[in-house]
Amino acid sequence: QVQLVESGGGLVQAGASLRLSCAASGRIINTYPMAWFRQAPGKEREFVAAIRWSDGNTYYADSVKGRFTISRDNAKNTLYLQMNSLKPEDTAVYYCAAKRSPWWSDSYYRPSYYDYWGQGTQVTVSS
């Protein structure tokens, strides 16, 4: 019943920027978007970035550190991912993930940790 709506994907050239958004629809209470994952064809879903709701601390995969920035808008219960200096290897379907509670744990990098997933938005980066 809870759904996450993602937007902002597209086709860009290497070096360009994109900003992804993820917002809860339907019942937004007890829905806390806090992480982004991505999945390329033939690959497993991999962790990209996460943000801690209590203090805003952020965590990134080594492959995107220094290029991507995760942020949130608590009033709108919305999650963002600013992607700069995009590379062809960033090409994937990007998914936002949410928990039923805002409390943090050390399993934030595991897909199985999350309760809700968005439909995904395609990001394609050409060389």
Residue pairs with C-beta under 8 A, 6 or more apart in sequence:
1 26
1 27
2 24
2 25
2 26
2 27
2 28
2 31
2 98
2 116
3 24
3 25
3 26
3 116
3 118
4 22
4 23
4 24
4 25
4 31
4 33
4 96
4 97
4 98
4 116
4 117
4 118
4 119
5 22
5 23
5 24
5 25
5 118
5 119
6 20
6 21
6 22
6 94
6 95
6 96
6 118
6 119
6 120
6 121
7 20
7 21
7 121
8 18
8 19
8 20
8 21
8 81
8 121
9 18
9 20
9 94
9 121
9 122
9 123
10 18
10 122
10 123
10 124
11 124
11 126
12 18
12 86
12 123
12 124
12 125
12 126
13 125
13 126
13 127
14 86
14 87
14 88
14 125
14 126
14 127
15 85
15 86
16 86
16 125
17 82
17 83
17 84
17 85
17 86
18 83
18 86
18 123
19 80
19 81
19 82
19 83
20 36
20 80
20 81
20 83
20 94
20 96
20 121
20 123
21 78
21 79
21 80
22 33
22 36
22 78
22 79
22 80
22 81
22 96
22 118
23 33
23 76
23 77
23 78
23 79
24 31
24 33
24 77
24 78
24 98
28 77
30 100
30 101
31 77
31 98
31 100
31 116
32 53
32 77
32 98
32 99
32 100
32 101
32 102
33 72
33 77
33 78
33 79
33 96
33 97
33 98
34 50
34 51
34 52
34 53
34 72
34 79
34 97
34 98
34 99
34 102
34 108
35 47
35 48
35 49
35 50
35 51
35 79
35 96
35 97
35 108
35 114
36 48
36 49
36 50
36 70
36 79
36 81
36 94
36 95
36 96
36 97
37 45
37 46
37 47
37 48
37 94
37 95
37 97
37 111
38 45
38 46
38 48
38 90
38 92
38 93
38 94
38 95
38 123
39 45
39 46
39 92
39 93
39 95
39 120
40 91
40 92
40 93
43 92
45 95
45 111
46 61
47 61
47 108
47 109
47 110
47 111
48 60
48 61
48 64
48 68
48 81
48 94
49 58
49 59
49 60
49 61
49 64
49 68
49 70
49 81
50 58
50 59
50 70
50 108
50 109
51 57
51 58
51 59
51 70
51 71
51 72
51 79
52 58
52 59
52 104
53 72
53 74
53 102
53 104
54 102
54 104
56 72
58 69
58 70
59 108
59 109
60 68
60 70
63 89
64 83
64 90
67 83
67 84
67 85
67 86
68 81
68 82
68 83
68 84
69 81
69 82
69 84
70 79
70 80
70 81
70 82
71 79
71 80
71 82
72 78
72 79
72 80
73 80
79 96
81 94
83 90
83 123
86 123
86 125
87 125
88 125
88 126
88 127
89 125
90 123
90 125
91 123
91 124
91 125
92 123
93 120
93 121
93 122
93 123
94 120
94 121
94 122
94 123
95 117
95 118
95 119
95 120
96 117
96 118
97 111
97 114
97 116
97 117
97 118
98 114
98 115
98 116
98 117
99 113
99 114
99 115
99 116
100 115
100 116
105 113
107 113
